[in-house]
Amino acid sequence: MPHSQCFCGVEPVYRKKTENRTNFALNWILTYAIIVFDSKSQRTNPATPLTSGEVSPNEGYNSTLNAKFFDLKQEKQDRMINAALKIFAQNGYKHASTDDIVKEAGISKGLLFHYFDSKIGVYSFLYDYSARYMQLELSSAVDPEETSYMALRRQMEAARMQSLKTYPYMELFLKTAAKETVDEAVSATKASKEAYETALSEIIGKADMETFRVARNSDKFLKMLDYTTEGIMRESFAGDTFDAQKYYKEVIAYIDLIDKTLA
């Protein structure tokens, strides 16, 4: 699909609901610069969830990002990020091509490599950026006092829907990256992936699962829900447009259905 493809409901720039979102790129530059300057520094606990202004020092993180990338207009930044998200989400690391990324973004290959030193540089930046962006949305949408599993799932889907308005392929990219087997890609994203997965586990870990334990085949229902939501997402990209709000409503309908079935 050409880079001019229409995504219904997609905002071409960062949303500025809070000061954190306004300073998102600046915080990324500052924390990234510290990591590059001191490449040997490590977290005390690398599994600690990332915060909105923090970058995890990835083990094996051998890429360099030209911080001037964030001097580009927001529209161009997002166009490049969205193009890379799409190509990696659809093809995985091994089969993704930087030629396809620049074609999708409508830029030259020289421009891409002016800001990222290699294919793995693009990929590792993209994963770290996506994981932190998604966690920022989750921190805004998820009630820390909520213990109902289904309520938490609805809140998590609301957070994902917000991220998909700006970055349609972000969630699909994260799901594809979770199954990645190429050693180079796995190593480059290891610390960020562990932190992101820990953050998700901590949200679900708050849920009171007693209701589901007494329900027959509840584990199968929940697994079915995971497969269904991913399937809906992949189907949503089958056409020429993607509507984040429509996707969200369809997923919530399935969550409500399973909730009623298990009640």
PyRosetta script that sets phi, psi and omega in degrees:
from pyrosetta import init, pose_from_sequence

init()
pose = pose_from_sequence("MPHSQCFCGVEPVYRKKTENRTNFALNWILTYAIIVFDSKSQRTNPATPLTSGEVSPNEGYNSTLNAKFFDLKQEKQDRMINAALKIFAQNGYKHASTDDIVKEAGISKGLLFHYFDSKIGVYSFLYDYSARYMQLELSSAVDPEETSYMALRRQMEAARMQSLKTYPYMELFLKTAAKETVDEAVSATKASKEAYETALSEIIGKADMETFRVARNSDKFLKMLDYTTEGIMRESFAGDTFDAQKYYKEVIAYIDLIDKTLA")
pose.set_psi(1, 137.8)
pose.set_omega(1, -179.9)
pose.set_phi(2, -66.6)
pose.set_psi(2, 160.0)
pose.set_omega(2, -175.6)
pose.set_phi(3, -66.8)
pose.set_psi(3, -15.9)
pose.set_omega(3, -179.2)
pose.set_phi(4, -85.1)
pose.set_psi(4, 6.4)
pose.set_omega(4, 179.5)
pose.set_phi(5, -50.7)
pose.set_psi(5, 138.3)
pose.set_omega(5, -179.5)
pose.set_phi(6, -85.2)
pose.set_psi(6, 130.8)
pose.set_omega(6, 172.2)
pose.set_phi(7, -116.7)
pose.set_psi(7, 108.3)
pose.set_omega(7, -178.0)
pose.set_phi(8, -61.9)
pose.set_psi(8, 131.5)
pose.set_omega(8, 176.9)
pose.set_phi(9, 81.5)
pose.set_psi(9, 3.6)
pose.set_omega(9, -178.0)
pose.set_phi(10, -87.9)
pose.set_psi(10, 125.7)
pose.set_omega(10, 177.0)
pose.set_phi(11, -88.3)
pose.set_psi(11, 128.0)
pose.set_omega(11, -176.3)
pose.set_phi(12, -78.3)
pose.set_psi(12, -3.4)
pose.set_omega(12, -179.8)
pose.set_phi(13, -132.7)
pose.set_psi(13, 167.0)
pose.set_omega(13, 177.4)
pose.set_phi(14, -62.1)
pose.set_psi(14, 139.0)
pose.set_omega(14, 172.2)
pose.set_phi(15, -74.7)
pose.set_psi(15, 145.2)
pose.set_omega(15, -175.0)
pose.set_phi(16, -120.3)
pose.set_psi(16, 56.2)
pose.set_omega(16, -179.1)
pose.set_phi(17, -75.3)
pose.set_psi(17, -31.0)
pose.set_omega(17, -176.7)
pose.set_phi(18, -134.8)
pose.set_psi(18, 166.2)
pose.set_omega(18, 177.9)
pose.set_phi(19, -63.5)
pose.set_psi(19, -34.3)
pose.set_omega(19, 178.9)
pose.set_phi(20, -58.2)
pose.set_psi(20, -44.4)
pose.set_omega(20, -179.0)
pose.set_phi(21, -69.0)
pose.set_psi(21, -36.4)
pose.set_omega(21, 179.1)
pose.set_phi(22, -62.1)
pose.set_psi(22, -38.8)
pose.set_omega(22, -177.1)
pose.set_phi(23, -96.4)
pose.set_psi(23, 14.1)
pose.set_omega(23, -174.4)
pose.set_phi(24, -56.7)
pose.set_psi(24, -50.8)
pose.set_omega(24, -177.6)
pose.set_phi(25, -65.8)
pose.set_psi(25, -41.7)
pose.set_omega(25, -179.8)
pose.set_phi(26, -61.3)
pose.set_psi(26, -45.2)
pose.set_omega(26, 178.2)
pose.set_phi(27, -60.8)
pose.set_psi(27, -38.2)
pose.set_omega(27, -179.9)
pose.set_phi(28, -62.7)
pose.set_psi(28, -45.7)
pose.set_omega(28, -178.8)
pose.set_phi(29, -60.3)
pose.set_psi(29, -47.4)
pose.set_omega(29, -176.2)
pose.set_phi(30, -63.1)
pose.set_psi(30, -46.2)
pose.set_omega(30, -177.9)
pose.set_phi(31, -71.9)
pose.set_psi(31, -36.1)
pose.set_omega(31, 178.1)
pose.set_phi(32, -64.2)
pose.set_psi(32, -42.0)
pose.set_omega(32, -179.1)
pose.set_phi(33, -60.7)
pose.set_psi(33, -39.2)
pose.set_omega(33, 178.7)
pose.set_phi(34, -63.4)
pose.set_psi(34, -40.7)
pose.set_omega(34, -178.9)
pose.set_phi(35, -67.1)
pose.set_psi(35, -43.0)
pose.set_omega(35, 179.9)
pose.set_phi(36, -65.4)
pose.set_psi(36, -39.3)
pose.set_omega(36, -179.8)
pose.set_phi(37, -64.3)
pose.set_psi(37, -39.2)
pose.set_omega(37, -179.2)
pose.set_phi(38, -122.4)
pose.set_psi(38, 75.6)
pose.set_omega(38, -173.4)
pose.set_phi(39, -68.2)
pose.set_psi(39, -12.8)
pose.set_omega(39, -178.9)
pose.set_phi(40, -91.5)
pose.set_psi(40, -8.7)
pose.set_omega(40, -179.0)
pose.set_phi(41, -68.2)
pose.set_psi(41, 143.7)
pose.set_omega(41, -179.1)
pose.set_phi(42, -134.5)
pose.set_psi(42, 155.3)
pose.set_omega(42, 174.5)
pose.set_phi(43, -68.1)
pose.set_psi(43, 148.7)
pose.set_omega(43, 169.6)
pose.set_phi(44, -64.9)
pose.set_psi(44, -41.0)
pose.set_omega(44, 176.1)
pose.set_phi(45, -131.6)
pose.set_psi(45, 96.4)
pose.set_omega(45, -175.5)
pose.set_phi(46, -63.3)
pose.set_psi(46, -12.7)
pose.set_omega(46, -179.6)
pose.set_phi(47, -88.8)
pose.set_psi(47, -2.2)
pose.set_omega(47, 179.1)
pose.set_phi(48, -62.0)
pose.set_psi(48, 130.1)
pose.set_omega(48, -178.9)
pose.set_phi(49, -57.0)
pose.set_psi(49, 140.9)
pose.set_omega(49, 178.6)
pose.set_phi(50, -71.8)
pose.set_psi(50, 149.5)
pose.set_omega(50, 175.3)
pose.set_phi(51, -106.5)
pose.set_psi(51, 175.8)
pose.set_omega(51, -173.4)
pose.set_phi(52, -63.1)
pose.set_psi(52, -22.8)
pose.set_omega(52, -178.3)
pose.set_phi(53, -117.6)
pose.set_psi(53, 31.6)
pose.set_omega(53, -173.1)
pose.set_phi(54, -133.7)
pose.set_psi(54, 141.3)
pose.set_omega(54, 175.5)
pose.set_phi(55, -120.6)
pose.set_psi(55, 133.9)
pose.set_omega(55, 179.0)
pose.set_phi(56, -79.6)
pose.set_psi(56, 133.2)
pose.set_omega(56, 175.0)
pose.set_phi(57, -72.9)
pose.set_psi(57, 97.4)
pose.set_omega(57, -175.7)
pose.set_phi(58, -66.9)
pose.set_psi(58, 134.6)
pose.set_omega(58, 172.4)
pose.set_phi(59, -66.1)
pose.set_psi(59, 127.7)
pose.set_omega(59, -179.1)
pose.set_phi(60, 77.2)
pose.set_psi(60, 15.9)
pose.set_omega(60, -178.1)
pose.set_phi(61, -78.9)
pose.set_psi(61, 95.1)
pose.set_omega(61, -171.2)
pose.set_phi(62, -107.4)
pose.set_psi(62, 16.3)
pose.set_omega(62, -179.2)
pose.set_phi(63, -97.3)
pose.set_psi(63, 161.8)
pose.set_omega(63, 173.6)
pose.set_phi(64, -126.9)
pose.set_psi(64, 137.2)
pose.set_omega(64, 177.8)
pose.set_phi(65, -110.3)
pose.set_psi(65, 130.0)
pose.set_omega(65, 172.9)
pose.set_phi(66, -75.8)
pose.set_psi(66, 113.1)
pose.set_omega(66, -174.7)
pose.set_phi(67, -61.9)
pose.set_psi(67, -14.9)
pose.set_omega(67, 177.6)
pose.set_phi(68, -68.1)
pose.set_psi(68, -9.3)
pose.set_omega(68, 174.5)
pose.set_phi(69, -54.9)
pose.set_psi(69, -37.3)
pose.set_omega(69, -177.9)
pose.set_phi(70, -79.7)
pose.set_psi(70, -2.5)
pose.set_omega(70, 172.8)
pose.set_phi(71, -85.1)
pose.set_psi(71, -13.7)
pose.set_omega(71, 177.6)
pose.set_phi(72, -65.5)
pose.set_psi(72, 157.8)
pose.set_omega(72, 174.8)
pose.set_phi(73, -60.2)
pose.set_psi(73, 146.8)
pose.set_omega(73, -177.2)
pose.set_phi(74, -54.4)
pose.set_psi(74, -40.7)
pose.set_omega(74, -179.0)
pose.set_phi(75, -59.8)
pose.set_psi(75, -41.1)
pose.set_omega(75, -178.5)
pose.set_phi(76, -73.6)
pose.set_psi(76, -39.5)
pose.set_omega(76, 175.1)
pose.set_phi(77, -55.8)
pose.set_psi(77, -51.3)
pose.set_omega(77, -176.2)
pose.set_phi(78, -66.4)
pose.set_psi(78, -33.2)
pose.set_omega(78, 178.6)
pose.set_phi(79, -65.1)
pose.set_psi(79, -41.6)
pose.set_omega(79, 178.8)
pose.set_phi(80, -69.2)
pose.set_psi(80, -43.0)
pose.set_omega(80, 179.1)
pose.set_phi(81, -63.7)
pose.set_psi(81, -45.8)
pose.set_omega(81, -179.5)
pose.set_phi(82, -63.6)
pose.set_psi(82, -37.7)
pose.set_omega(82, 178.5)
pose.set_phi(83, -63.7)
pose.set_psi(83, -45.4)
pose.set_omega(83, 180.0)
pose.set_phi(84, -67.2)
pose.set_psi(84, -40.7)
pose.set_omega(84, 177.1)
pose.set_phi(85, -57.9)
pose.set_psi(85, -45.2)
pose.set_omega(85, -178.2)
pose.set_phi(86, -63.3)
pose.set_psi(86, -49.0)
pose.set_omega(86, -175.9)
pose.set_phi(87, -65.9)
pose.set_psi(87, -43.5)
pose.set_omega(87, 179.2)
pose.set_phi(88, -70.2)
pose.set_psi(88, -36.5)
pose.set_omega(88, 179.9)
pose.set_phi(89, -66.0)
pose.set_psi(89, -39.2)
pose.set_omega(89, -176.8)
pose.set_phi(90, -80.7)
pose.set_psi(90, -27.4)
pose.set_omega(90, -171.5)
pose.set_phi(91, -118.6)
pose.set_psi(91, -12.8)
pose.set_omega(91, -172.6)
pose.set_phi(92, 76.0)
pose.set_psi(92, 170.5)
pose.set_omega(92, -174.9)
pose.set_phi(93, -65.8)
pose.set_psi(93, -46.6)
pose.set_omega(93, -173.7)
pose.set_phi(94, -59.7)
pose.set_psi(94, -44.5)
pose.set_omega(94, -173.1)
pose.set_phi(95, -95.5)
pose.set_psi(95, -3.7)
pose.set_omega(95, 176.5)
pose.set_phi(96, -73.6)
pose.set_psi(96, 139.4)
pose.set_omega(96, -178.1)
pose.set_phi(97, -118.6)
pose.set_psi(97, 135.3)
pose.set_omega(97, 176.3)
pose.set_phi(98, -66.2)
pose.set_psi(98, -25.3)
pose.set_omega(98, 174.9)
pose.set_phi(99, -61.8)
pose.set_psi(99, -42.1)
pose.set_omega(99, 179.3)
pose.set_phi(100, -68.6)
pose.set_psi(100, -35.5)
pose.set_omega(100, 179.8)
pose.set_phi(101, -63.9)
pose.set_psi(101, -47.7)
pose.set_omega(101, -177.8)
pose.set_phi(102, -69.2)
pose.set_psi(102, -33.3)
pose.set_omega(102, 176.8)
pose.set_phi(103, -65.2)
pose.set_psi(103, -44.2)
pose.set_omega(103, 179.1)
pose.set_phi(104, -63.9)
pose.set_psi(104, -37.8)
pose.set_omega(104, -177.4)
pose.set_phi(105, -81.9)
pose.set_psi(105, -17.2)
pose.set_omega(105, -178.5)
pose.set_phi(106, 72.1)
pose.set_psi(106, 38.1)
pose.set_omega(106, 180.0)
pose.set_phi(107, -129.5)
pose.set_psi(107, 173.1)
pose.set_omega(107, 177.2)
pose.set_phi(108, -86.9)
pose.set_psi(108, 156.8)
pose.set_omega(108, 178.3)
pose.set_phi(109, -66.0)
pose.set_psi(109, -33.8)
pose.set_omega(109, 178.4)
pose.set_phi(110, -61.4)
pose.set_psi(110, -36.7)
pose.set_omega(110, 179.0)
pose.set_phi(111, -67.6)
pose.set_psi(111, -41.9)
pose.set_omega(111, 178.8)
pose.set_phi(112, -58.6)
pose.set_psi(112, -46.6)
pose.set_omega(112, -176.6)
pose.set_phi(113, -82.0)
pose.set_psi(113, -3.7)
pose.set_omega(113, 169.9)
pose.set_phi(114, -72.8)
pose.set_psi(114, -31.2)
pose.set_omega(114, -178.3)
pose.set_phi(115, -101.2)
pose.set_psi(115, -26.9)
pose.set_omega(115, 179.7)
pose.set_phi(116, -129.4)
pose.set_psi(116, 134.0)
pose.set_omega(116, -170.7)
pose.set_phi(117, -78.8)
pose.set_psi(117, -13.1)
pose.set_omega(117, -175.1)
pose.set_phi(118, -167.9)
pose.set_psi(118, 174.1)
pose.set_omega(118, 176.2)
pose.set_phi(119, -62.0)
pose.set_psi(119, -42.7)
pose.set_omega(119, 179.6)
pose.set_phi(120, -68.7)
pose.set_psi(120, -28.1)
pose.set_omega(120, 176.1)
pose.set_phi(121, -64.5)
pose.set_psi(121, -42.7)
pose.set_omega(121, 176.9)
pose.set_phi(122, -63.2)
pose.set_psi(122, -46.4)
pose.set_omega(122, -175.0)
pose.set_phi(123, -64.0)
pose.set_psi(123, -47.0)
pose.set_omega(123, -176.9)
pose.set_phi(124, -67.8)
pose.set_psi(124, -39.5)
pose.set_omega(124, 174.4)
pose.set_phi(125, -60.8)
pose.set_psi(125, -45.2)
pose.set_omega(125, -175.5)
pose.set_phi(126, -62.3)
pose.set_psi(126, -42.3)
pose.set_omega(126, -179.7)
pose.set_phi(127, -66.9)
pose.set_psi(127, -47.3)
pose.set_omega(127, -178.6)
pose.set_phi(128, -61.7)
pose.set_psi(128, -43.4)
pose.set_omega(128, 178.9)
pose.set_phi(129, -62.1)
pose.set_psi(129, -46.0)
pose.set_omega(129, -178.1)
pose.set_phi(130, -65.0)
pose.set_psi(130, -43.9)
pose.set_omega(130, -179.0)
pose.set_phi(131, -62.0)
pose.set_psi(131, -42.9)
pose.set_omega(131, -179.3)
pose.set_phi(132, -73.0)
pose.set_psi(132, -37.0)
pose.set_omega(132, 178.5)
pose.set_phi(133, -64.3)
pose.set_psi(133, -43.0)
pose.set_omega(133, 179.9)
pose.set_phi(134, -66.0)
pose.set_psi(134, -39.2)
pose.set_omega(134, 178.9)
pose.set_phi(135, -65.5)
pose.set_psi(135, -33.6)
pose.set_omega(135, 176.6)
pose.set_phi(136, -64.0)
pose.set_psi(136, -41.7)
pose.set_omega(136, 177.0)
pose.set_phi(137, -65.8)
pose.set_psi(137, -41.9)
pose.set_omega(137, 179.8)
pose.set_phi(138, -63.4)
pose.set_psi(138, -39.8)
pose.set_omega(138, -179.3)
pose.set_phi(139, -65.7)
pose.set_psi(139, -26.3)
pose.set_omega(139, 178.8)
pose.set_phi(140, -83.5)
pose.set_psi(140, -31.5)
pose.set_omega(140, -171.9)
pose.set_phi(141, -96.3)
pose.set_psi(141, -27.7)
pose.set_omega(141, -173.6)
pose.set_phi(142, -92.2)
pose.set_psi(142, 127.1)
pose.set_omega(142, 177.8)
pose.set_phi(143, -76.2)
pose.set_psi(143, 117.8)
pose.set_omega(143, -177.8)
pose.set_phi(144, -63.9)
pose.set_psi(144, -16.4)
pose.set_omega(144, -179.8)
pose.set_phi(145, -94.9)
pose.set_psi(145, -7.0)
pose.set_omega(145, -176.9)
pose.set_phi(146, -73.5)
pose.set_psi(146, 136.8)
pose.set_omega(146, 179.1)
pose.set_phi(147, -124.4)
pose.set_psi(147, -5.6)
pose.set_omega(147, 178.0)
pose.set_phi(148, -76.8)
pose.set_psi(148, 125.9)
pose.set_omega(148, -177.7)
pose.set_phi(149, -58.7)
pose.set_psi(149, -49.6)
pose.set_omega(149, -177.3)
pose.set_phi(150, -65.5)
pose.set_psi(150, -36.1)
pose.set_omega(150, 177.4)
pose.set_phi(151, -64.7)
pose.set_psi(151, -41.4)
pose.set_omega(151, 178.0)
pose.set_phi(152, -64.7)
pose.set_psi(152, -39.8)
pose.set_omega(152, 177.5)
pose.set_phi(153, -62.7)
pose.set_psi(153, -40.3)
pose.set_omega(153, 178.8)
pose.set_phi(154, -64.0)
pose.set_psi(154, -42.0)
pose.set_omega(154, -180.0)
pose.set_phi(155, -66.6)
pose.set_psi(155, -38.9)
pose.set_omega(155, 178.3)
pose.set_phi(156, -65.8)
pose.set_psi(156, -38.6)
pose.set_omega(156, 178.1)
pose.set_phi(157, -67.8)
pose.set_psi(157, -33.3)
pose.set_omega(157, 176.8)
pose.set_phi(158, -64.7)
pose.set_psi(158, -39.9)
pose.set_omega(158, 177.8)
pose.set_phi(159, -64.6)
pose.set_psi(159, -43.4)
pose.set_omega(159, 179.4)
pose.set_phi(160, -63.4)
pose.set_psi(160, -39.5)
pose.set_omega(160, 179.9)
pose.set_phi(161, -60.4)
pose.set_psi(161, -41.0)
pose.set_omega(161, 178.9)
pose.set_phi(162, -63.2)
pose.set_psi(162, -41.3)
pose.set_omega(162, 179.7)
pose.set_phi(163, -68.0)
pose.set_psi(163, -34.3)
pose.set_omega(163, -178.7)
pose.set_phi(164, -70.7)
pose.set_psi(164, -20.8)
pose.set_omega(164, 176.6)
pose.set_phi(165, -64.3)
pose.set_psi(165, -36.2)
pose.set_omega(165, -180.0)
pose.set_phi(166, -95.1)
pose.set_psi(166, -39.8)
pose.set_omega(166, -177.1)
pose.set_phi(167, -127.2)
pose.set_psi(167, 85.2)
pose.set_omega(167, -173.4)
pose.set_phi(168, -54.7)
pose.set_psi(168, -33.9)
pose.set_omega(168, -175.0)
pose.set_phi(169, -97.8)
pose.set_psi(169, 6.6)
pose.set_omega(169, -174.4)
pose.set_phi(170, -62.1)
pose.set_psi(170, -49.2)
pose.set_omega(170, -177.8)
pose.set_phi(171, -66.0)
pose.set_psi(171, -40.8)
pose.set_omega(171, 178.5)
pose.set_phi(172, -65.2)
pose.set_psi(172, -37.0)
pose.set_omega(172, 176.2)
pose.set_phi(173, -62.5)
pose.set_psi(173, -45.6)
pose.set_omega(173, 179.8)
pose.set_phi(174, -62.7)
pose.set_psi(174, -38.6)
pose.set_omega(174, 178.0)
pose.set_phi(175, -67.8)
pose.set_psi(175, -40.9)
pose.set_omega(175, 178.1)
pose.set_phi(176, -66.2)
pose.set_psi(176, -41.5)
pose.set_omega(176, -179.8)
pose.set_phi(177, -64.5)
pose.set_psi(177, -31.3)
pose.set_omega(177, 179.9)
pose.set_phi(178, -64.7)
pose.set_psi(178, -23.8)
pose.set_omega(178, -179.3)
pose.set_phi(179, -102.7)
pose.set_psi(179, 6.1)
pose.set_omega(179, -175.9)
pose.set_phi(180, -63.6)
pose.set_psi(180, 140.6)
pose.set_omega(180, -178.2)
pose.set_phi(181, -119.9)
pose.set_psi(181, -10.2)
pose.set_omega(181, 179.4)
pose.set_phi(182, -69.1)
pose.set_psi(182, 122.7)
pose.set_omega(182, -173.1)
pose.set_phi(183, -54.3)
pose.set_psi(183, -43.4)
pose.set_omega(183, -177.6)
pose.set_phi(184, -60.6)
pose.set_psi(184, -43.6)
pose.set_omega(184, -179.3)
pose.set_phi(185, -71.6)
pose.set_psi(185, -40.1)
pose.set_omega(185, 179.6)
pose.set_phi(186, -63.4)
pose.set_psi(186, -44.3)
pose.set_omega(186, -179.3)
pose.set_phi(187, -65.6)
pose.set_psi(187, -41.2)
pose.set_omega(187, -176.3)
pose.set_phi(188, -68.1)
pose.set_psi(188, -23.2)
pose.set_omega(188, -176.5)
pose.set_phi(189, -113.2)
pose.set_psi(189, 6.7)
pose.set_omega(189, -172.2)
pose.set_phi(190, -54.1)
pose.set_psi(190, -55.3)
pose.set_omega(190, -175.6)
pose.set_phi(191, -65.7)
pose.set_psi(191, -43.7)
pose.set_omega(191, 179.8)
pose.set_phi(192, -64.5)
pose.set_psi(192, -38.1)
pose.set_omega(192, -179.5)
pose.set_phi(193, -66.7)
pose.set_psi(193, -43.4)
pose.set_omega(193, 178.8)
pose.set_phi(194, -62.3)
pose.set_psi(194, -41.7)
pose.set_omega(194, 179.9)
pose.set_phi(195, -65.1)
pose.set_psi(195, -42.6)
pose.set_omega(195, -179.3)
pose.set_phi(196, -66.6)
pose.set_psi(196, -45.4)
pose.set_omega(196, -179.9)
pose.set_phi(197, -65.0)
pose.set_psi(197, -34.6)
pose.set_omega(197, 176.4)
pose.set_phi(198, -65.0)
pose.set_psi(198, -41.6)
pose.set_omega(198, 179.3)
pose.set_phi(199, -61.6)
pose.set_psi(199, -42.9)
pose.set_omega(199, 178.1)
pose.set_phi(200, -64.9)
pose.set_psi(200, -42.1)
pose.set_omega(200, -179.8)
pose.set_phi(201, -63.5)
pose.set_psi(201, -36.4)
pose.set_omega(201, -179.8)
pose.set_phi(202, -67.6)
pose.set_psi(202, -34.2)
pose.set_omega(202, 177.7)
pose.set_phi(203, -66.7)
pose.set_psi(203, -50.7)
pose.set_omega(203, -179.1)
pose.set_phi(204, -69.6)
pose.set_psi(204, -28.2)
pose.set_omega(204, -179.9)
pose.set_phi(205, -64.2)
pose.set_psi(205, -18.8)
pose.set_omega(205, 179.3)
pose.set_phi(206, -79.1)
pose.set_psi(206, -14.8)
pose.set_omega(206, -172.9)
pose.set_phi(207, -70.8)
pose.set_psi(207, 140.3)
pose.set_omega(207, 173.5)
pose.set_phi(208, -83.0)
pose.set_psi(208, 105.8)
pose.set_omega(208, -174.0)
pose.set_phi(209, -92.1)
pose.set_psi(209, 5.7)
pose.set_omega(209, -176.7)
pose.set_phi(210, -58.0)
pose.set_psi(210, -38.3)
pose.set_omega(210, -179.9)
pose.set_phi(211, -59.3)
pose.set_psi(211, -38.8)
pose.set_omega(211, -177.0)
pose.set_phi(212, -79.2)
pose.set_psi(212, -28.7)
pose.set_omega(212, -179.5)
pose.set_phi(213, -66.0)
pose.set_psi(213, -31.4)
pose.set_omega(213, -178.7)
pose.set_phi(214, -88.8)
pose.set_psi(214, -10.4)
pose.set_omega(214, 179.4)
pose.set_phi(215, -85.5)
pose.set_psi(215, 139.9)
pose.set_omega(215, -178.6)
pose.set_phi(216, -69.3)
pose.set_psi(216, 133.1)
pose.set_omega(216, 178.0)
pose.set_phi(217, 56.3)
pose.set_psi(217, 31.3)
pose.set_omega(217, -177.8)
pose.set_phi(218, -63.2)
pose.set_psi(218, -37.1)
pose.set_omega(218, -179.7)
pose.set_phi(219, -62.7)
pose.set_psi(219, -35.4)
pose.set_omega(219, 178.6)
pose.set_phi(220, -70.1)
pose.set_psi(220, -36.4)
pose.set_omega(220, 177.4)
pose.set_phi(221, -62.6)
pose.set_psi(221, -43.7)
pose.set_omega(221, -177.8)
pose.set_phi(222, -69.0)
pose.set_psi(222, -37.5)
pose.set_omega(222, 176.4)
pose.set_phi(223, -66.6)
pose.set_psi(223, -39.0)
pose.set_omega(223, 177.4)
pose.set_phi(224, -61.8)
pose.set_psi(224, -36.9)
pose.set_omega(224, 178.9)
pose.set_phi(225, -63.7)
pose.set_psi(225, -42.3)
pose.set_omega(225, 178.6)
pose.set_phi(226, -61.8)
pose.set_psi(226, -47.6)
pose.set_omega(226, 179.4)
pose.set_phi(227, -63.1)
pose.set_psi(227, -38.7)
pose.set_omega(227, -178.0)
pose.set_phi(228, -65.8)
pose.set_psi(228, -45.6)
pose.set_omega(228, -178.5)
pose.set_phi(229, -63.9)
pose.set_psi(229, -39.4)
pose.set_omega(229, 177.9)
pose.set_phi(230, -67.8)
pose.set_psi(230, -38.4)
pose.set_omega(230, 178.3)
pose.set_phi(231, -63.9)
pose.set_psi(231, -41.6)
pose.set_omega(231, 178.3)
pose.set_phi(232, -61.7)
pose.set_psi(232, -40.2)
pose.set_omega(232, -179.5)
pose.set_phi(233, -63.9)
pose.set_psi(233, -45.8)
pose.set_omega(233, -179.3)
pose.set_phi(234, -64.5)
pose.set_psi(234, -39.5)
pose.set_omega(234, 178.4)
pose.set_phi(235, -65.8)
pose.set_psi(235, -31.0)
pose.set_omega(235, -178.4)
pose.set_phi(236, -64.2)
pose.set_psi(236, -22.3)
pose.set_omega(236, -179.3)
pose.set_phi(237, -96.0)
pose.set_psi(237, 5.3)
pose.set_omega(237, -177.6)
pose.set_phi(238, -69.2)
pose.set_psi(238, -31.0)
pose.set_omega(238, -179.8)
pose.set_phi(239, -91.5)
pose.set_psi(239, -164.1)
pose.set_omega(239, -178.1)
pose.set_phi(240, -91.0)
pose.set_psi(240, -7.6)
pose.set_omega(240, -178.4)
pose.set_phi(241, -131.3)
pose.set_psi(241, 157.8)
pose.set_omega(241, 175.6)
pose.set_phi(242, -132.4)
pose.set_psi(242, 127.0)
pose.set_omega(242, -179.5)
pose.set_phi(243, -115.4)
pose.set_psi(243, 104.8)
pose.set_omega(243, -176.1)
pose.set_phi(244, -60.0)
pose.set_psi(244, -39.7)
pose.set_omega(244, -179.0)
pose.set_phi(245, -66.3)
pose.set_psi(245, -40.8)
pose.set_omega(245, 179.1)
pose.set_phi(246, -64.9)
pose.set_psi(246, -42.6)
pose.set_omega(246, 177.3)
pose.set_phi(247, -59.9)
pose.set_psi(247, -46.1)
pose.set_omega(247, -179.0)
pose.set_phi(248, -59.6)
pose.set_psi(248, -45.8)
pose.set_omega(248, -179.2)
pose.set_phi(249, -62.1)
pose.set_psi(249, -38.1)
pose.set_omega(249, -179.9)
pose.set_phi(250, -68.5)
pose.set_psi(250, -40.8)
pose.set_omega(250, 178.3)
pose.set_phi(251, -64.7)
pose.set_psi(251, -43.9)
pose.set_omega(251, 179.9)
pose.set_phi(252, -61.9)
pose.set_psi(252, -35.5)
pose.set_omega(252, 178.6)
pose.set_phi(253, -61.3)
pose.set_psi(253, -39.9)
pose.set_omega(253, 178.1)
pose.set_phi(254, -70.7)
pose.set_psi(254, -39.3)
pose.set_omega(254, 177.4)
pose.set_phi(255, -62.0)
pose.set_psi(255, -43.2)
pose.set_omega(255, 179.0)
pose.set_phi(256, -63.1)
pose.set_psi(256, -39.3)
pose.set_omega(256, 179.7)
pose.set_phi(257, -62.9)
pose.set_psi(257, -47.5)
pose.set_omega(257, 179.4)
pose.set_phi(258, -67.5)
pose.set_psi(258, -37.5)
pose.set_omega(258, 177.8)
pose.set_phi(259, -59.0)
pose.set_psi(259, -45.5)
pose.set_omega(259, 179.1)
pose.set_phi(260, -67.0)
pose.set_psi(260, -36.9)
pose.set_omega(260, -179.8)
pose.set_phi(261, -65.1)
pose.set_psi(261, -37.6)
pose.set_omega(261, -177.5)
pose.set_phi(262, -87.7)
pose.set_psi(262, -9.1)
pose.set_omega(262, -178.5)
pose.set_phi(263, -65.5)
pose.dump_pdb("model.pdb")
